[in-house]
Structures are given as structure tokens and as C-alpha cells.
């Protein structure tokens, strides 16, 4: 008899099913679980960039007020449990295994062509775990789009739309208006929505969608007092924090100024201009053009005219050549690396995309060792000490998957190839 796969292995094997837009499988899956989503009160966040940061800010403030919170985000950087957080902590391993076994039982008898995708299974798992934990409020980040995203099966008390840019055009459409229409699919009649400032095309599409279903809506500019300290770096994070605060209030919560300050200051969201090795290594996903431009702005805010050694890797569908050309404006040299994913762009194909001195590497570990050749083994030490910054600093960017690989190397964990 062939032994059964461990629960998490069974779940991650579903990545091979890829992306299959639609909500029918998700609704059937939730019915099999007893519709755990019906007991949840959700704040739902869609958009192209900043979704995760807005979710992290919102959950942090709500948790500081004493509420029992759930937070669902994607992708994870190192461990799957990062996606499902209860009271700020990744879900416990035993609870995760129990939840996956319930998924296995609920899909018994499904034909192979009917089986849910990885993201659908992960989302249903999160709803189930949040409901069983008795979370008083759940903050949800959409995965892809909004209208047909698995998270859109959840009831919601307020929504937020972050800045919209061209991304996932093969699924969401070729124009900002079309993409905005997909993101607006999370809106519900009478449910308030707060919207980040948008380009004209996206702005009108979102406003029209809200008016059509009579959803109260407001565009939120940065209204945070200048002395509010944030746990995330970059001026754009003030906009994300302001949107998160507006989302909380739209959902009927009224945190005190003390709780707001503490929640914003203590928020933790890895992989977003994250500093390691005493500031000599910066990690930032910057996986599309909009995010790359924000990264350039943040780099100049933090480092002025100092240039970096850019360690870059990207997925095929993210316009890597264009992203690289944006980031080269703050770099003096480029190291190109593959990502541990079947969707990785071949570094050799990017060599001609930049006029800067350029080297290719077969692995991220090798590239990092060369970048920090004076003390190469230090990267693999999880208790990194404050070390002098090399000249120039190293910036690792181009994909959150690549950031996850770097963090896994730091912690000594192994990572499996991922597709989603």
C-alpha cells in the first residue's frame, strides 16, 4: 500500500493545477466544510500593489486594540503557515494539519478534473481555521484580480482598493479600466469601500462600479500626521497606512490614537524593503513596473545617490526586462539569478537588457556568496550580527519568491519549487 502524503504535501501538490478562474469549485468546497466563511466578518483588500502592506497595517492596529484577528495573505515567503495568521502568529502546525485533513475529507469523491486549485484549497483552509479560532475580524488579501478570486466568497464589512497597475494582463485584461473592473468585483451593495488615488482610467472604472451597486465609496489620500512612525520603510507606506486606517473605520471600528500609533509602529511585513546584515542587504519583491518605481523612490529616500549591487531574478510573465531597466537607475552592477519556479526567467536571456556590468549565476546562494565574498558563510547564519556595509549595498529584488529564497537561506530552511 502506498503511504499517504503528509497533509501539507497533499496541499502543495495542488500547485500543479495552476490557475483556474471561477468560484464554482470554491463554493462547493466551502459547502463540504460546512460553510465556515458565513461566521466571519471580513475586511477585503484588492489592488495591484500594496495589498499586503495595507492588510498588515490594518490587522496590526486591530490586534493592538485587543480584537481576536485573522490575516490571510499570499504568497508566503518561506513557510506556508505565513499565509494564515491568527492574532499575528502563523497558524500552528497541528491546527494546519487538522485543517488540511478536513479538506481532504471534503474533496473525497471529486474527479481529478473537478479538484480545487492550490489557492482555492488554501483560502478555504484559512476560512475554516479562522472560524474555528473564533476570530472577531479577518483581513483578507485577494490573490488574483477580485471578481473571480477565491477570497471573494467571504462576507465582508468593508473593502479597500490599492493602486492599480498593469499586471496579470493575461487574466485581468490589457487596460487599467479592465483590470479595475476585475478588482471592483469584490464590492458589494451597501458595503463601504475606500480607494487609493488612481490614474484617471482606473479611477472612473472603480467609481462607476461602486455607484452601480450603491456601495458608499471614498478616495483616500495620505492623511496621517507627520509624526506617526511606521514599521515599514518608504514614503509610499504612509499612503498604505492611511488606506488601512480608512478601511478599519469604514468597517465600523474606532481605534484610539494610541492604538493606531502602536499598530503602525509595530507592524511587521517581511520582504518589503527589509534590511538584513546591518543594512548591507535589502530585500524587496518589486515584482512589477509600479513596484519597481516605488522601490527606486524608496532607495533614494534611504540611500540618496549611493548605488547598489542589484541581485535580480524574475518570473517570465512579469516583464522582467522592463523592470530591470527601471531598477538599473540605482545600480552599479547586476547579478542575474534564476528563481526556484518553473515560471522563472532564464538569467542568460536578460544579459542584454541592461548596459550595466552584468553577471549570471546558477543559484541564488552562489550569487550571494560572491556579493559578500569577504564573509560568505555569514548569510547562512540565522543570528546575523550587525556588520559593516559593503560598498555598494546589495539590493535583492524582482520577485517575492526570490525574497523568500533569500530568507530561507538565512534561516537554514529548504524551499520547494513553487508555482503560485
ZIJOJO-V502206 format. One record per backbone hydrogen bond with DSSP energy under -1.0 kcal/mol. NH is the residue of the N-H (numbers start at 0). CO is the residue of the C=O. E is the energy in kcal/mol with one decimal. If there is no record, write none. Layout:
NH & CO & E
NH & CO & E
This chain:
9 & 5 & -2.1
10 & 6 & -1.9
11 & 7 & -2.8
12 & 8 & -1.8
13 & 10 & -1.6
14 & 11 & -1.8
15 & 12 & -1.4
16 & 13 & -2.0
17 & 14 & -1.8
21 & 147 & -1.1
26 & 22 & -2.6
27 & 23 & -2.2
28 & 24 & -2.7
29 & 25 & -2.6
30 & 26 & -2.1
31 & 27 & -2.0
32 & 28 & -1.1
33 & 30 & -1.4
34 & 29 & -3.5
37 & 34 & -1.3
38 & 35 & -1.5
39 & 36 & -1.8
42 & 137 & -2.8
43 & 157 & -2.2
44 & 139 & -2.6
45 & 159 & -2.6
47 & 162 & -2.0
48 & 162 & -1.7
53 & 49 & -2.6
54 & 50 & -2.5
55 & 51 & -2.6
56 & 52 & -2.7
57 & 53 & -2.5
58 & 54 & -2.7
59 & 55 & -2.2
60 & 56 & -2.3
61 & 57 & -2.3
62 & 58 & -2.6
63 & 59 & -2.1
64 & 60 & -1.4
65 & 62 & -1.6
66 & 61 & -1.7
69 & 136 & -1.8
70 & 84 & -2.3
71 & 138 & -2.5
72 & 82 & -1.6
81 & 78 & -2.0
82 & 79 & -2.1
84 & 70 & -2.7
85 & 88 & -2.6
86 & 68 & -2.5
88 & 85 & -1.5
90 & 83 & -2.4
95 & 91 & -2.5
96 & 92 & -2.6
97 & 93 & -2.2
98 & 94 & -2.3
99 & 95 & -2.4
100 & 96 & -2.2
101 & 97 & -1.7
102 & 98 & -1.7
103 & 99 & -2.5
104 & 100 & -2.3
105 & 101 & -2.2
106 & 102 & -1.2
107 & 104 & -1.1
109 & 106 & -2.0
113 & 110 & -1.4
120 & 116 & -2.4
121 & 117 & -2.7
122 & 118 & -2.4
123 & 119 & -2.6
124 & 120 & -2.4
125 & 121 & -2.1
126 & 122 & -2.4
127 & 123 & -2.3
128 & 124 & -2.5
129 & 125 & -2.9
130 & 126 & -2.3
131 & 127 & -2.3
132 & 128 & -1.8
134 & 129 & -2.1
135 & 67 & -2.7
136 & 67 & -1.3
137 & 40 & -2.5
138 & 69 & -2.6
139 & 42 & -3.0
140 & 71 & -2.1
141 & 44 & -2.5
146 & 181 & -1.8
151 & 148 & -2.1
152 & 149 & -1.4
153 & 150 & -1.7
156 & 41 & -3.1
157 & 41 & -1.0
158 & 191 & -2.2
159 & 43 & -2.2
160 & 193 & -2.1
161 & 45 & -2.7
170 & 167 & -1.7
171 & 167 & -2.7
172 & 168 & -1.6
178 & 174 & -2.4
179 & 175 & -2.8
180 & 176 & -1.9
181 & 177 & -1.7
182 & 178 & -2.4
183 & 179 & -2.7
184 & 181 & -1.2
185 & 182 & -1.6
186 & 183 & -2.0
190 & 187 & -2.0
192 & 215 & -2.7
193 & 158 & -2.3
194 & 217 & -2.8
195 & 160 & -2.9
202 & 198 & -3.0
203 & 199 & -2.2
204 & 200 & -1.5
205 & 201 & -2.4
206 & 202 & -2.4
207 & 203 & -2.6
208 & 204 & -2.0
209 & 205 & -2.2
210 & 206 & -2.5
211 & 207 & -2.2
212 & 208 & -1.2
214 & 209 & -2.8
217 & 192 & -1.4
219 & 194 & -3.2
227 & 224 & -1.9
230 & 263 & -2.5
236 & 233 & -1.4
237 & 234 & -1.4
239 & 235 & -1.8
240 & 236 & -2.5
241 & 237 & -2.2
242 & 238 & -2.2
243 & 239 & -2.3
244 & 240 & -2.3
245 & 241 & -2.2
246 & 242 & -2.3
247 & 243 & -2.3
248 & 244 & -2.2
249 & 245 & -2.4
250 & 246 & -1.6
251 & 248 & -1.6
252 & 247 & -2.0
259 & 255 & -2.4
260 & 256 & -2.8
261 & 257 & -2.2
262 & 258 & -2.8
263 & 259 & -2.5
264 & 260 & -2.1
265 & 261 & -2.2
273 & 282 & -2.6
275 & 280 & -3.0
278 & 275 & -1.0
279 & 276 & -1.5
280 & 275 & -1.8
281 & 393 & -2.7
282 & 273 & -2.8
283 & 395 & -2.3
284 & 270 & -1.7
291 & 287 & -2.5
292 & 288 & -2.3
293 & 289 & -1.8
294 & 290 & -2.3
295 & 291 & -2.2
296 & 292 & -2.0
297 & 293 & -2.6
298 & 294 & -2.9
299 & 295 & -2.1
300 & 296 & -1.8
301 & 297 & -2.1
302 & 298 & -3.5
303 & 299 & -1.5
305 & 302 & -1.9
307 & 329 & -2.6
308 & 392 & -2.9
309 & 332 & -2.7
310 & 394 & -3.2
311 & 334 & -3.0
312 & 396 & -1.5
315 & 342 & -3.4
317 & 314 & -1.4
322 & 318 & -2.0
323 & 319 & -2.8
324 & 320 & -1.8
325 & 321 & -1.4
326 & 322 & -2.3
327 & 323 & -2.0
328 & 325 & -1.1
329 & 326 & -2.0
330 & 327 & -1.1
331 & 307 & -2.8
333 & 356 & -2.6
334 & 309 & -3.3
335 & 358 & -3.2
336 & 311 & -2.4
340 & 338 & -2.7
343 & 340 & -1.9
344 & 313 & -2.8
348 & 345 & -1.5
349 & 346 & -1.7
352 & 349 & -2.0
358 & 333 & -2.2
360 & 335 & -2.3
366 & 362 & -1.7
367 & 363 & -2.6
368 & 364 & -2.1
369 & 365 & -2.1
370 & 366 & -2.4
371 & 367 & -2.0
372 & 369 & -1.3
374 & 371 & -1.5
377 & 374 & -1.9
378 & 375 & -1.0
379 & 376 & -1.1
380 & 377 & -1.7
393 & 279 & -2.6
394 & 308 & -2.4
395 & 281 & -3.1
396 & 310 & -2.2
397 & 284 & -1.7
402 & 398 & -1.8
403 & 399 & -2.5
404 & 400 & -1.9
405 & 401 & -2.0
406 & 402 & -2.4
407 & 403 & -2.4
408 & 404 & -2.2
409 & 405 & -2.1
410 & 406 & -2.1
411 & 407 & -1.0
412 & 407 & -1.7
417 & 339 & -1.6
